[in-house]
Amino acid sequence: MSLEQAPWSHPGYGLVFAYVQQRAGLQLPTCIPAAEEGIARAMARTGLEDLRLYQSLLASDPSVFDALLNELTIGETYFFRTHEHFDFLRHQALPELRRMRGPEHAMRVWSAGCSSGEEPYSLAVLLMEEGYGHRMEVHATDISRAALAHAQQAHYSAWSLRSTGAERMRPFLRQEDKRYVLAPEVRQRVRFQYLNLALDTWPSPESGIGGMDIIFCRNVLIYFTRDTIAAVARRLYESLADGGFLITGPSDPSLSGFAPLEPLLTGWGVAWQRLAPGVRPAPAAPPSFASLPPLPPLPVAPAPVRFPTPPPLPVLPPPVLSPPTAPPPAPVPPRPPDRLEPARQAMERGDWQDAAQLARAQADGPESAEVAIRALANVNPEAAAAACAEAASRFPLAAGLRYLEAVLLLGLGRLAEAERAARQVVYLEPRLAVAHLTLGHVLRRRNDTAGAARAFRSAEELCAALPPDTAVPLSEGERAGSLARVAHDERLRLELMMTTPEER
Ligand SMILES: C[S@@+](CC[C@H](N)C(=O)[O-])C[C@H]1O[C@@H](n2cnc3c(N)ncnc32)[C@H](O)[C@@H]1O
């Protein structure tokens, strides 16, 4: 879908987004209403009501542009996120670089798209642990000045410590009330600066970017148009020293074909290396199977609250017979056994601990993580929410996991986080009715009556567009007709609250 074809409710939104695309390389999101809401929220903060005036302010005031980007991208990050990447540095990249460059070499590392700083600080701590002392230069850049200011202040909440690997930060964090303050010995090792990856101002001596040994550019390319990805990939390649490594995020697009980088197959995915001219790639090592970060320990359940079993996998319809003249159909391969069946059976028995353990043993994908988390939710909802956030960050495109996270957080009354998770599901799967329904419930509890009414209206419209007897995806078997009525009633109640007695 092109910018012009997108179903904008007002052409001004299209113009604003076109400006963002041209300046920051962002691709059009699949959910146009969510993008419009983001633009509307950022515009409301400027006090302007005219989209054209707002567009000219965007061009003249960097903080206004920043605020808009913050609405259109998700700055989510935390310490030692995707620990497999840090394990790869420790076991493979750093030893190889040390062999190539000698023991006195000061490692040049860059976190491109560093958000609030957890990534570059994790890199600094890893290098300290590996004995690099002061022989390191850690650069960290982002387009969001607000994120950079947060990074430089280096005060974090427990949410930034939610991954299992984050324990490694503890020796460098001092707790003050509910905040964690990072030790100066780590802070001073990282140099933060503004850099827009979409512009060709780098690599260059002025930007300080170039000759890098290690680049982390994770969970950023995912936002870019294809042309921007191609240009950024080329510049990332040019920013690496020979032999240097580039790590991208688990759901970032492949860089293959965009730059002459050597893909290195690992147990967790692909890392990239700039080979020195004439160097042949080493034969691929057998992948070291990444261990799944352990879920928090399961407590003994006193009286578990039943959390619904995930809906069964859809049953395939019987094959349609070919007409007699058609060539014989290819044999249908046998359906692979459902490896999660034992975990599902344990869920049905109410044996949550067994279910979580069985699913965890198979946890190499979002579906098995979901089963494990649902089981865990019955004994320890807080632990389940934490495990869900961790799994959702490993499978950021799995709408089911984000939805589960939103539901868990709503149940725990953590409404701001629940809203963020629900909005992410809407962004990922704009046609998922239950996501709008959950967002409606969250917003109503946050006293955002108008927002809640809008969310219920979307849920109602999506359900009404389905045949009434269809099971709504992710709804535990609810039928479209009855969910449409639920959403309708919720919306009416809220709209009634918003009208004055005279209007009624
Ligand atoms: C999801 S965060 C990634 C943080 C960290 N790399 C990680 O994986 O945990 C994405 C970051 O990319 C930044 N970003 C988006 N567009 C950018 C651009 N054109 N140039 C530089 N940074 C950009 C956002 O401001 C945001 O902080």
The ligand as an SDF file (V2000), in Angstrom:
LIG
                    3D

 27 29  0  0  0  0  0  0  0  0999 V2000
   12.9370   -0.7060   19.6660 C   0  0  0  0  0  0  0  0  0  0  0  0
   14.1620    0.5240   19.9320 S   0  0  0  0  0  0  0  0  0  0  0  0
   15.5880   -0.4850   19.8720 C   0  0  0  0  0  0  0  0  0  0  0  0
   16.4690   -0.3190   21.0740 C   0  0  0  0  0  0  0  0  0  0  0  0
   17.6290   -1.2970   21.1470 C   0  0  0  0  0  0  0  0  0  0  0  0
   18.4120   -1.2890   19.9500 N   0  0  0  0  0  0  0  0  0  0  0  0
   17.1330   -2.7000   21.4330 C   0  0  0  0  0  0  0  0  0  0  0  0
   17.0590   -3.5240   20.5340 O   0  0  0  0  0  0  0  0  0  0  0  0
   16.7860   -2.9730   22.5850 O   0  0  0  0  0  0  0  0  0  0  0  0
   14.1720    1.3670   18.3650 C   0  0  0  0  0  0  0  0  0  0  0  0
   14.9390    2.6700   18.4160 C   0  0  0  0  0  0  0  0  0  0  0  0
   15.2070    3.0760   17.0650 O   0  0  0  0  0  0  0  0  0  0  0  0
   15.2030    4.4810   17.0400 C   0  0  0  0  0  0  0  0  0  0  0  0
   15.0610    4.9560   15.6400 N   0  0  0  0  0  0  0  0  0  0  0  0
   13.9560    4.9130   14.8550 C   0  0  0  0  0  0  0  0  0  0  0  0
   14.2120    5.4860   13.6660 N   0  0  0  0  0  0  0  0  0  0  0  0
   15.5150    5.8850   13.7010 C   0  0  0  0  0  0  0  0  0  0  0  0
   16.3700    6.5520   12.7730 C   0  0  0  0  0  0  0  0  0  0  0  0
   15.9260    6.9400   11.5670 N   0  0  0  0  0  0  0  0  0  0  0  0
   17.6300    6.8030   13.1550 N   0  0  0  0  0  0  0  0  0  0  0  0
   18.0830    6.4260   14.3810 C   0  0  0  0  0  0  0  0  0  0  0  0
   17.3300    5.8080   15.2960 N   0  0  0  0  0  0  0  0  0  0  0  0
   16.0560    5.5350   14.9660 C   0  0  0  0  0  0  0  0  0  0  0  0
   14.0180    4.8430   17.9340 C   0  0  0  0  0  0  0  0  0  0  0  0
   14.1040    6.1850   18.3960 O   0  0  0  0  0  0  0  0  0  0  0  0
   14.1620    3.8100   19.0580 C   0  0  0  0  0  0  0  0  0  0  0  0
   14.8770    4.3260   20.1460 O   0  0  0  0  0  0  0  0  0  0  0  0
  1  2  1  0
  2  3  1  0
  2 10  1  0
  3  4  1  0
  4  5  1  0
  5  6  1  0
  5  7  1  0
  7  8  2  0
  7  9  1  0
 10 11  1  0
 11 12  1  0
 11 26  1  0
 12 13  1  0
 13 14  1  0
 13 24  1  0
 14 15  1  0
 14 23  1  0
 15 16  2  0
 16 17  1  0
 17 18  1  0
 17 23  2  0
 18 19  1  0
 18 20  2  0
 20 21  1  0
 21 22  2  0
 22 23  1  0
 24 25  1  0
 24 26  1  0
 26 27  1  0
M  CHG  2   2   1   9  -1
M  END
$$$$
